[in-house]
Amino acid sequence: MVASQNKLLHWVVDGVCGREPPRMADYGNTWTLVEWMELLDSLSSLFRLAVGKKTPDEEVLASLADVGSGYGEAVLTVLRARREEIRQALVERTNNVSSSTLQDFDWQIKLALSSDKISFLHTPLLNLRLDVKENGALKPLSVEMNREELQTLISSLEAANKVVLQLK
């Protein structure tokens, strides 16, 4: 259990650092979708805030007192091991946010019908077009997402909004 717990925590840090975050498919038998999204949001926010505000280890443990000392120690161990990596990712994100500005967006939903084998699935996809102003030039970005990827994007945006509000 401890190995999978540490793997999950490191995977959450990967997501905070802009790499692939943990997937619910790997943990779907443990948590419901709502519990999973709350867990990811809480852990991501904890790592960001602990590093961003240079929270002492004792305060991190105190904030995790209600989840049990074993879990708090595991979070603290991962935080200590990857603190500098998280700090660097937060600095890079801050720099990227200041040089890029979302100017406009548009979205469409379509059904994936690219082959006979998946046409029966009727998989809805979202086409999201973002117009981003980067260094004075307008740059269009287009992203196609399924329902799970859209939920991950929404959760990430909500988590980012919480962090921004807490930093104000």
N, C-alpha and C positions, 0 to 999 in steps of 0.2 A: 504494500500500500504506500509506503514512504517513497519508493522509487517512482511510482506513477504520480504521486503528489508533487515531487520535485520536478518531474518531467513537465507536468502541467504548469507549474510556476515559471519554469524557464521558458516554456512556450508562450506564456502570457507576456513575459519580458521581450521575447522576440517580436511579438505583435506591437508592443509599445515602441520598439526600436525600428519599426517599419518593415519588418520581415513578416513571414507567414504566421498569423495568430493561430491558436488552437482551434480545431474544428469540432463542432458539436457532434458530428458523426462518430468521432473517436470516444466521446463521453456520453452519448445520448441515452445509454441505459442507466446512467447514474443520476442525471438531472433532467427536468423538463426544460422546454425551450425558454420559458420565462426565468426559471432558476439559473439556467446556463448564461443567459444574457446579463442577469444581475451579477452573477459571479465574475464574469469577464469584466464588466464595467467596474465593479468594486475593486478587483485586484489591479486592473490597469490604472485606475485612479489612485489607488494606494501607492503603487510604485512611482507614478509621476509626481504625486504630491510629496512623498517622502524624499525623493531626490531633488525636486524643484525647490522645496522649502528647507532642504537640509535638516530634516527632522531627525533628532537623536534616536538611537536604537531603542531606548527606554520608552519613548513616546509611541514608536511604531508598535512595540509589544503591548503597551497599554491600550492602544486603539484596537488591538486584536484579542484582548482579554476574554471576550465573550465567545470566541471560537475554539478555545482550548490552547494550552501552552504548546503542545506539539505542533499545531498548525502555525502558531505565531512564530515559533523558532524556525520552522521551515521557510516561512516568508522572509524572515530576517536573514537567514543564511543566503538565500537567493539574492536578496537586496544587497547584502554586503559584497557578494561575489560579482555582481553586475552593475553596481552603482555608477561607475564611471561610464560604462556603455550606455546606460539610460540617460545620464547627464548629457553625453555627447549627442544622443538622438534628439533630446529636447532642445538643445542649442541649434542643431541643424534644422529642426522643424520651425523654430522661431525665425531663423534666418530665411527659410524658404517662404514662410507665410508673409514676411515683410516685403519680399520681392515679387510675389504673385498675388493677384487679386481676382476673385471670381467676379466676372462682369455680367454674365447671363447664363441661364440654363434652360434646357428643354428636355422633355422625356416622352417616350412612347412605350407602349406595351404591345408585344407581338407574340405569336405562338411559334415555337421552334418546330419546323417541319422539314428539316434538311435531309432526312433520309426516311426510307420506309420503316426501318427498325425503331426509330424514336418518334415517328409521327403519331403513333397511337398514345404516346405519353401526354401530349398536349401540354408541354412545358411552357409556362409563360415566361417571357424574358423582358427585361426592361432595357431600353436603349436610352442612355443618359448622355446628353451632349452638354459639355461645359465650355463656356468661353472664358478663358483665363487671361488676364492681362499680366504679362511677364516682361519686366524691364521695358515697359512702354509699348510692347507689341502684343496684339490680341492673338492668342493661340487657341484654336479649337481642340478640345479633347473629346473623344467619343468612347464610351464604355458600355459594354453589354453585360448584364448581370441576371442571374437567376434569382429566385426568391430568397434563398439562403444568403447569397452574396449581398443582396439588397439589405437584408436585415442586419448583416454585419456592418455595412456602410452606415446605416442609420444609427446603430449602436455606437460606432466610432465617432460619428458626428455629435451624438448626444454626450458622449464622454468628453470630447474636445470642448464642447460648450460648457460643461460643468467645470472643467479645468480653467477655462478662460474666466468664467464667473468667479471662481475661487481665487484667482490671481489678481482680480481687480480690487 
